[in-house]
Amino acid sequence: MAKKKLVKLKIIKALLSGSKSIFDLCALVNISAPTCVALVSSLIDDKILHKEGHGNSVGGRRPDLYNILQNSFFVLSIVMERYQTKIAILDNCYNYVVSAKTYDFNISNETDPISALHKMVSLLISEAKFDIDKLTGIGISMPGLVDAKQGNNHTFIIHTDQLRSLQQALEDTFKKPVYIQNDVKSYTVAEKKFGLAKDKNDVLVLLMDWGIGLGIIMDGQLRTGTSGFSGELGHIPFVDDGILCYCGKRGCLETVASGIALAQKAKDGIQSGAYSLLNKLSDKEINEIEPHVVIDAANLGDQYAIKILADVGGQMGKSIASLIQLFNPEMIILGGKMAEAKQYITIPMQQAINTYCMSQIREKNTIVTSELGIDAGILGITSFVLENYIDKEIEKESKNKL
């Protein structure tokens, strides 16, 4: 019985990536066709799987495809940014069961972030009249140095309790399994599973929001590094004796090529009397200026806004040239708020790449803008939760079998 349950879980895990035929499942789970047919039939009877159309024929009858039924698992997905947090509930087929809602939340200044998160989640669930007992797990995507295995964030929401990790503290509060992951890695998972990185082996995903993060897909796998900290591109020293970065070092790439840098350039220009549509902003709006305000001005033809976007794009292009030579990727995907500037940032970026990168290497690489939009982070963290939840169930059943 334990062995059957274990193999059923492995079949479910194989189907998390999409519908499969019996032949596909046999190969992925390493079981015989009669065993696979029997277990799939049992999972259909349990109302976990269903038949979902037919696959492509390779000369004979088109094979039946099987997939997990909608609403078999539910994930509460939380995407935290520097100044706001988005929360939604999705099922295992990535359908929104509860639409995403955005809350103001300053991750740096919140004195009791776990309690604040719990209040937001409780409010969302109450308003949606969703039964919290149905939740399979909770996923939280957040900026910073996130060690997903140890369950800690070493930059934001730093948990000082020596007896519990941040993940354990969250689980104690929410009374549900909780999984945390770095925002860029969540975004990269989404690109690999649903976006332009699907079916590609060597891709870099550059997330350009307030900060800069790098997701690395090499040989078809997400590369996280020893502690999960790979891709901290924004904190590589870039300018000698440059501006002090919030990480404590001077001249990091984020100080010259990020949403933070763009906002600071806009403030400096307005305060020094640069001619711009941005001069119409009030003092309060200037102090709280966001990247989209500069991008909107550029789209209206504002030359100062166009210039500072070009400056940021040029600096980013210089850093990307180094990445291309280090990783030799087939594709670089640009995502985040800064990528919404499109040609105002990508043209100077490409010019810098042409200047600083060897032609033989850059010729095999394409640079594209993500097509996932605002859903990317939520899709990525949902996928992360489902994979980890099933893996834990498989681990438990493996121990039971022994």
Salt bridges, closest charged atoms under 4 A:
ASP46 OD2 - LYS8 NZ 3.59
GLU52 OE2 - HIS50 NE2 3.81
ASP64 OD2 - LYS51 NZ 3.56
ASP64 OD1 - HIS54 NE2 3.19
GLU81 OE1 - LYS337 NZ 2.73
GLU127 OE1 - LYS101 NZ 2.86
ASP161 OD2 - ARG164 NE 3.29
ASP172 OD2 - ARG164 NH1 2.76
ASP219 OD2 - ARG223 NH2 3.73
GLU254 OE1 - ARG82 NH2 3.81
GLU254 OE2 - HIS235 NE2 3.69
GLU288 OE1 - LYS284 NZ 3.13
GLU290 OE1 - HIS292 NE2 3.99
ASP296 OD2 - HIS292 ND1 3.60
ASP311 OD2 - LYS307 NZ 3.15
ASP391 OD1 - LYS13 NZ 2.73
GLU393 OE2 - LYS396 NZ 3.04
GLU395 OE2 - LYS399 NZ 3.61
GLU397 OE2 - LYS5 NZ 3.53
